[in-house]
Amino acid sequence: MIIIIDYEMGNLRSVAKAFEKLGFAARISSDPADLRTADKVVLPGVGAFRDCIQNLRSGGFVEPLLEHVESGKPLLGICVGMQMLFDESEEFGQHQGLGLIPGRVVRFPAGMHEGGERLKVPHMGWNSIHIKRAAPIFKETPDGSFVYFVHSYYCAAENSADVAASCRYGEVEFSAAIWRDNLMATQFHPEKSQAVGLNIFKNFGEL
């Protein structure tokens, strides 16, 4: 059973429908106790880091989530769900994350350009990723695949060994995905990334 955490800050139904379409048993749950019996957990996230981490804590999810990771069972973070795995974020002040991946979440700098054109923040739309490490979720995913992003802040990982894929936006090359043992996450939205995203969910479901 794949449990998709409902802490009122995620694109839950789209993620659940993607797994269901692939034939996996997936359930949205707002009960932290369900994490203790889940085979796999998905941590989605939409909105500001501050609000997401506050809701995750107030909902009682942090302790069972950390226990799930420590047990060796797979966890997939999506968008802000990836950002919360890091040490801290500077979005709306300094806020502590879960501390599972060393690094910080920082804002794209103002005034970035590409091809003579000024780039907007948030980074929104399709962009290609460079696969740096053969993470399990990237099985049969070609290097240079296009996926869908929506974010103004990005993860700056301290250790390059944690970065499974990168993406470039203007002058910034940022972590598009991370992988450490049973911990996997994407800054982009697989549920909005068509065939590439479905393949990522398929790979996660088959772990």
Secondary structure, 3 states (H helix, E strand, C coil): CEEEECCCCCCHHHHHHHHHHCCCCEEEECCHHHHHCCCEEEECCCCCHHHHHHHHHHCCCHHHHHHHHHCCCCEEEECHHHHCCEEEECCCCCEECCCCEEEEEEECCCCCEECCEECCCCEEEEEECEECCCCHHHCCCCCCCEEEEEECEEEEECCHHHEEEEEEECCEEEEEEEEECCEEEECCCHHHCHHHHHHHHHHHHCC
